[in-house]
Amino acid sequence: MARIFIVGSGVVGTATGKGFLNAGHQVSFIDVAPQRLDHLRSQGLDARAELDLAAEPDAFIFLTLPTPNVGHRYDLSAFEAGTASVGEALADATATHVVVVRSTVPPGTAEGLVQPLLEKHSGKTVGEGFSLASNPEFLRAATAVEDFRHPWMTVIASRSIRTRERLAELLAPFGGETRTFSNPAEAEFVKCAHNIYNATKISFWNEMWLVGQHLGLDLDPIAQTVARSAEASYNPHYGIRGGAPYGGVCLPKDTQGFLGLAAAIGVDMPLLKAVVAVNDKLAEVAEMEAEALTA
């Protein structure tokens, strides 16, 4: 049985904590919102307003704090405040705890923000006074508790081999595929790319839906067919090698030609335009790299 603290007890934190509780671990929820604490306590859960590590054995401290966007940037103010409070608690700790970044954060946050804050407020250094890891979540809001119990993917990252092993041991009983990284920024990048890829796929089919509507077509059976016919949909290795533009005959022809079709019926396709623009840019980069090799 592991000792676990959940710092930030919203949807992700609550699902994470309840998942660990159901697996037999000892869990305490930490949050600054009195109403949330009352709600958790009404369910018989151990919910506290402050983190106190003075008499605690080795524990996992999961940061599941909010990181909303403000325009085109992440608002990390609540995340920073929560992390600082963990650092203050670490100052009084006699055991060596593992701090796990589970919030969705920009790549580089664990080592560029969390580590300095913890070291500043605890007076300790990573690797000696505490350990640091990244374990991004892949929970859907409507099914968060069930998703935690039965993950399809678990991502773990830490500079410390032992920390990666301990987290893997803690999470292995839940099942699913596990991927480990030595650089926390890589795990953080995985989560951002994961969400952005999902958003891009939704916008792609919405853009195609607009064209289909103008042409009088039923897009649902079309999309279901393409999901089975297009290699990019069923082959997880297709198109993921960064730095290589698409070429050949079909892809350049149809991306350009379909833009003309859409323009002719009065439908703007900003996503498809961006696809072409990115590919043109990568083609230029590849050409310059080839010229540099032959120079």
N, C-alpha and C positions, 0 to 999 in steps of 0.2 A: 504494500500500500504506500503510495506516494503522498506527500504533503503538497497541496497545490493552492495557490492564491490566484484569483482572477481579478485583475485591476481594470475596472471599467466593465459594468455589468449590464450592458445593453443586450441587443439581440445576439450578437456574436459571443459576448462574454457569458451570458446566461446559458446558451446552448453548449458552449465549451465546458463550463463548470458542471452542468447537469450531466453531460456525457461522462465526465470523469467520475462524478458521484455514482452514477449507475454502474461504473466499472469497479467500484469498491474503494476509490481513493478518498482521502479526507480533503474537502474543498471549503475554502472561505471566499466569499464574494466581497469585493471592495468597491465602493462607489461613493460619490459626493452628493448624489441626489437623494434627499430624505424619502421621497415618495417611492423611489425604486427600491430603497432598502426596506421600507415597510412592506412592499409587495413581495420581495424575496423572503422576508421573515414570515409573512403570512403563509408561505408554502413550506415552512419548517426548515428553511435554509439558513446557514450561518452567514449573515450579511453584516458588514462592518463599515463604518465611515472612514476608518484609518487603517493603514497597514502597520502592524507591530511585529517585528521579527526578533525581538530581544531574546525570547525564550523558545524560538522555533528551531526544529531540526532542519537539515538540508531540505530545501523545497524548490519547486518550480513556480516562478512568478510570471504569469502570462499577462502581457500588456494587450488588452482588447479595448483600447480607448478610441473615441471617435476621431476621424481624420477627414472631415468634409471638405469640399472645394469651395473656394471663394473666387469666382471668375475662373481664370486659367492657372490657379495655383491651389495646392493643398493648404488647408488651415490646420496647422499642427499645434495651435495654442493649448487646447485641452490635452493633447497627447504629451506635450512638453511638461505641462503642470503635473500630470499623472506620473510621468517618468521621474521628475524631480522628487516627488513624494516617495517613490520607491527608493531613490538614492538616499534620502534621509533615513528611511527605515533600515537600509543596509548598514548605515553607520553604527547602529546598535546591535547588529547581528553578530553572533559568535560562529554560526555555521556558514558554509559557503553555498549560496543559492544560485540557481540558474534563472536568469531573466530572459524571457522569450518574447520577442516581438511578434505578435499575431495580427495586429492591426495592418490594414493596407496602407503602405507608406511609400514615398518615392525611393527609388533605389539609392542606397548609400546612407539611409537614415539610421540603421542599427549602429554602424560604426562612426558615422559623422555627427549624429545628434544624441542617440541614446547612450552610447558609451561615455562621451564627455560629460553628459549630465549626471550619470550614475557615479562616475569617478569624482566629479566636483562635489556632489552632495553627500557622498559616503566617505570620502577621504581614502578610498580603496582603489585598487587598480584591477582591471579586467584580467582574468587568468589567475589572480591571487585572492582577491577579496570576494569576487563573484565571477560567474560565467555568463556569456552572452550568446544568444542564438536567435535565429529567425525561423518561424513556422507559420507562414501565411495560411489563412483559412480560405476554403472554397465552399462556403455555406450559402444556400439560398434562403432569403428571409422567410419565406412561407414554410420551409421544411428544414430549418436550421438544426433543430435537435436531432432529427432523423439523419440528416446529412453528416453530422458529427459522428453518430454511432456507426454509420456505414459509409466511410469516405471512399471515393474512387481514386483519389490521389492525395498523398501526404508529402509535403516538401519540407525538408529540414536543412538548415545551414548554420555552420559555426566554424570559426577558425580552430576550435578545439575538437580533436578527434573524439575524446572521451565525452564531451558534451553532446556531439552528434549521436554517439552510441547510446547515451542515457535517454535522449529524447526518442530515439528509434525504439528502444525497449518500452518506453512509456506508451507510445502510440501504436506499436505493432499489433496488439490484440484487437484493435478496431478493424483491421484488414485494409484492403486496398493497396495500390502500388505506391511504393516509397521511393522518392528521389532525394539524394543528398548532395549538398554543395559545400565547399569549404569557404566560400565568400558569401556573407549574408546579402550583399547587394544583388547577387544572382537570384536568390530566392525572392527578394523583393521585386525584382524585374519580372520574374515569372508571374507573380500575382497581377501586376499592372498589365502585362501583355495579355494575360488570360482574360481580364475584363474588357480590354480594348478590342481584342479579337472578337469576343462575343458581340460587342456593340457594333463593330464593323460589319459582321455578317447580317445582323438585323437591318442595319441601314442599307446594305447592298440589296437585300430582297425587297425592302420598301421602295427603293429607287426603281427596281425592275417592275414592281407592282404598279407604279405610276405609269410606266410605259405600256404595260399590259392592259391597264384600264383604257387608255387612249386607243389601243388597237382592238378593244372588245374581247380580250382573252381572259380566261379563268386561270389566274396565276397559281392557285394551290396545287393542282395536279402537275403543272409544269415544274414547280419548285421541288415537289416530291420526286419527280423523275430525274431532275438535274442532280439532286442529292445522291442518287444512285449512279448516275452516268459520269459525273465530273470527278476526275481523279483527285482534285483538290478537296472534295468532300469526303471521300472514303479512304484515301491513302494518307495516313498521318505524317508521312515523310515528304509528301509532295510540296514543293515550293517553300520549304522552310530554311533553305541554305541562303542566309543573308549575303548580300553583295553581288548576287548574280541576277541580272535583268532577264525577263522573258524575251524569247526571240522566235525564230522559225517563221512560219507562214501564218498559221491560224490565229495565234493570240494577238499579234500586232494588227492583222487585218480586221478582226472582229471587234476589238476594242475601239479602233478608229472608225470603222464603218458604222457601228451601232450608235456612236455619238452623232453621226450624220443623220441616221434614221430618227433618233430622238429629237434632234433639232428641227427636222422637217415636220414633225407633228406637234412641236411647241413644248416639249418636255426637257427641262434642264436636268443634267445628270452630273452634279458636282463631284460625286464619289468616283464615277468612272473617269471623269476628267483628271482627278487626282491620281488615279491608278496609272493613267498614261503619262502624267507629268513625272511621277516618281520613277517610272521605268525609264523615261528619257534621261532623267538625271543619273540614274545608275549606269545607263549605257555610256554616258559621258565619262563617269568615273572609271568604268572598266576600260574604256579606250585609252584614257590617260595613263592608267596603270600598265597597260600593254605597251604603250609607247615608251614608258620609263624603263621597262625591262629590255627593250631592244635598242635603247639609246647608247 
